[in-house]
Amino acid sequence: MTSGRKLRVLLLFGGRSAEHDVSCVTAVAVARALDPERYEVVPVGITTDGRWLLAGEAQALLDKGRDALPAAFEVAGEPVQAPTDPSSADLVAVNGEQRVSIDVVLPLLHGPYGEDGTVQGLLDLAGLPYVGSGVLGSAVGMDKVMMKRAFAACGLPQTRYDALRDGADAGAFADRVAAEFGFPCFVKPANMGSSVGVSKAHDPAELGAALALAHSYDEWAVVEEAIVGREIEVAVLGDDPPEASLPGEVVPGAEFYDYADKYENGDAQLLAPAPLTDAQVAEARSLAVRAFEACRCDAMARVDFFFEEGGRGFLVNELNTIPGFTPISMYPRLWEVSGLPYPKLIDRLIELALERHERRARRAGRQRELRR
């Protein structure tokens, strides 16, 4: 970062999941915040069927200046191969005539095939530094079943839940849900974000329909008790030790904080910081770091809570390893009110990626020496 040469940042966006469009919007916000004096941005979009494209139109807009950027990048351009040689860290155009060297990757891929450890594993094999959690933290943070099991193993307070695999006995499962925590309840695909595929079920019939919807997105569905409480979010940043931001609060504009509320109608209120006492702030921050560490996350995550005032207090709901990253998204807003502006936040995440890559390279070097 201090060599005087611009860092070449691969901005990876789009992807195969149902959150493809959200990712294209996020990529523009991040590109706009990357200092052109420090970074050279290489935009690469992944289509919904998994093809990697060197986004020529996005690159042309970036070359004109940050003011020329649209609301969302288009996933279009020349096909490229993902990096395959750890010694070169190059993207290679399919025609073989163009090679683009990369210093660090910013994966802005929400949901499966991007946030779940798959792309992270590919980048590890390619020897490329990248922002965010590694394979394990990404996989655990994406799969709500494993995430909740990790929370339970570490003694974190959380909502009551159950999980069902597609093809299992839904009738017996509905009876178990009714006995364990009853209705209404929330039904979610285990591996999805942005409230995609989420339903609120008020009775066994609605539960059956909600499970069918969730299973259309993922093999596993999670059912959670409905909580009457406030929705509190905390941003976590760093590795050793991780730091927690001031908490924020989401006040949904609909019955619950669904996809439309998050990205379309703008009716939800995002309070940053949240109106909490000093003791409540300290507790939420402590629990957020514990949740982050329980899932073996790196660099960043947003931890979401329900807060039952006069009841069980803070209950960990879930964790998001690639949270929304537009300037109005909760993760950057919470760091803004905690004293870290949006561009500096991205600088710090890139620094963390390079530091982790250097640590891993040193460890790999020691292992090679031991094998000799």
Phi, psi and omega in degrees: 000344183246011184282349183092344178269142176294141174280134178267113186255119174277113178267108186257119187218173182091243175101174188268353187273175177292350179262020181308310185294323178299319180298321180295327176287316180301319183300322179295317181298318180291317179300321180295330183273344181286123184296117182294345176282341184248333189231143167252121186265131175245102182277127177231123179258145175250126182287169180291345175256012169094008179276138178268128182232130173287108192284089185296319180293318177298320178296318179297320178294320177297321180295334178282343181121157186295335181289344182271000186285143179277185178289329181213145175282146175269137177273091182202148178150201184275132178299141176228157174268141174297152180302136180234350184246108182298343181273348185244329181052045180249142163274140182239124176296147184300327179285354176078001185266347184232130175237135181236113180282147185232139176263322182203150182248135172250093180280115181247047185255107180277141173086193181301155181062033178186317182256358191255012179099348182291307178293324179299319177295320177299316181292325175298315179297326180280351180074028183257134172293144178212153181281139172104187183293157176280196185299310185294308181298322179293316182294315180293320181290340179272322185272109186295333178293309180293324178301311182293326175294321177295318177301315181297317181297331181263010174073026180276138177290133181209170179292154173288143185208168171211165183224147181225131175274144179300132181099346178283173184287100183291329180294313177296324179295317179299322177296320180293318178299315180299322182284325187278316181213355169074194184243153359286165177213164179252141182239130185223146166297140181295325183241079177195159179225190179057025179064018177291129177077011182269137179225157171251123182253130183257351181199172183302324180296314178294327177298318179299317179293321180293322177295320178298319178296312181299319181289344174289343178258333185205155180293333181246143174238145177247135176243128183238148174297147175281131182251134170264102183184179180275150179258113185245138180231144179228136177265137179242140184219138173109180184235308188216092356269159173288152179244149178249142178281177166296147179287154171239170180228137175258125174250099186300147175269349178243189181299326171213169187282083186265184184301314181298320180296325183282320194235347189244302189268343176066023182279340181291146174259133177247109183263118181223114001281166179285146176285090180228158175287165179301320180293320179292321177299314181297320180293316180297318180295318179296315179296324180297316179295320178297320178295318178302314181287327179299325182267005180057045180279163175229147165070302184206152170190156170249128181252127184253136181235157158256142180240108178270096178291129182078004180237238183275358180078220182281129176238122179292127178265299178198176183229144183233116186277339171233081184288168173306139189229021170286161182301337179265358177291156187295320183302303178293328179296320180294323177287329176300312181285346177268002174104008180239103183296159185307308180298322179293326177299315179294320175305314183295320179295322177293319177300316179298321179297316181291321178297316180296319179299320179295319178299316180294323179294320178296318180295318178297322178296319179296322179295322178295320179297321181292332181281346183283000000 
